[in-house]
Structures are given as structure tokens and as C-alpha cells.
Amino acid sequence: QVQPVESGGGLVQPGGSLRLSCEASGSIFSGITMGWYRQAPGKQRELVARITSLGTSNYADSVKGRFTISRDHARNTAYLQMTSLKPEDTAVYYCNTVPSPPWRPGYWGQGTQVTVSS
């Protein structure tokens, strides 16, 4: 199983923006829907955005209008542009296929930490 590699997280003030990137070696996302997930401390992992191989996207209500998912097939890379960030967006963000694979070593990357705080 090839693990994706997430990057771009950091500390940002409320109202700020970040752009997350997800690189996948090989073609693990080729031709399938992929998504961005997040997990905050003490909470279950949730899918916040997904995008099909044809570019159709969907968002969780909590991020709709603020987050934009995109993908570059040639580079096997996906992105999550996050704007108007709120403290409740604080979480570790992961990318992976939709439906998600098992939560076991080898299927998920390290994730990237996003902290929204003043």
C-alpha cells in the first residue's frame, strides 16, 4: 500500500488561510475519488471534502464556502485551499481515497497539523 504525503499545515490566526498539499507516489488516486479528512483531539475522523476523478467536488457543511478541493492528475497531487479559518478547524488533516481505507499502519500518511488560534 502506498501512503500519501500531506504538507502545508501550520499555525494561523482565525480568518487566515492555508493551502494543504497531498502527494501520492505511483497512481494510487488515479481514476478514483479522493478526499481530505481531519481528526481533532477527542473527536472522530471526518471527511471534509471529496473530489471525483472528473473534478466534481463535495464538502461537509462545516467547511462549505470556505474550503476548496482540487487535484492535479499529472502530478498525482491533491490540494485543499482553506480560507476564513476558524478555531474549530484545528485538527490533523489527512488525504486518502473515498471510501477510506482501514485505519491501520501503511494505509495513511502522517497527516499535517492545522492549528487556528490567536
N, C-alpha and C positions, 0 to 999 in steps of 0.2 A: 504494500500500500504506500502511495506517495503522499507525503504530508505537504500541505500548503504552508507558505511562509507569509505571515502577516507583518505589516510595519506601518509606521505613521502615527502611532498613538503619542500621547503626551499629556501635559498639564495645560489646561486652557481655562480662561475665565468664562463665566456664564455669558452667553451671547456670542462667543467666539466660534471659530471654525477649525476643522481638521479634515485632512484627506487621508484615508486609510488605503493601503495597497495590499493585494494578495497575489503572490506569485506561486504558480504551480508548475513544477517540472513535468516534462512529458506532456500528456494531453488528458490529465485526469478530469478536467472540466469540459473537454471538447464535446459539443453536441448535447450537453445536458444542462439542466437548471442548476445554478449555484446561488448561494446566499451568504449574507452576513448575519452572524449570530452574536449575542452578547450574554454575558453572565455577570451579574452584580453579586457582591458578597451576600450570602444567605438567601439568594434567590435562584430559581431555576433558569437554565439557559433558554433564551428565547430567540426566535428568528425575527429579525427586524426588517430585512429587505431581501428580495429574491429577484433574479433576472433569468429569463429563459435564454436558450441559445439564439433565438431570433430577436432578443432585445426587449421583450415585454417584461415590465417590472411591476412588483407589488410591494407594499410597505405595511408594516404594523401601524395601527392608528397612532401610537405614541410618537412616531417619527415622521409621519406623513406630512409633506410640505416642507420638511427641514432637511431630510437626508435624500441623497440621490445615488443610486447604484448604477454602475456601468461596467463594461468588460471590453477587453481587447483580445480577440481570439488569436491574432497573430502572435501575441506575446504571452498567451496563457495567463493573463493578469486580469484581476477584477479590482474595482475601486469602490470606495464609499465616501462620497463627499458629505460632510456633516456641517450644517450651519445652525445658527441660533441654538447653540448647545446649552443644555440645562444640567443642573447638578444630578438629576435623576438619570442622565445619560452615562454617568460614571459606571464603568464596567470593563471587563476584559472582552475584547472583540475578536471573533474568530470568523474565518470564512470556510465554507465547505459545500459539498453537494446538497441538493434538496431533492428528496428527503435526506436527512443527515445520516451519516454512518454511525456505528456504535461508538459510545464514549469510552474508547479504550486506547491505550498507547499505540501509536503507529497510524492512527486514523485522523488525528487532529494536530494542528500546529501548536506553537507556543501561545499564539494569540498576541494581541497588542493592547496595552493598558491605556484607557482613556479616562482621565480624571478632570472633571469640570468643577472648579472651585475658585472662589475669590480669595 
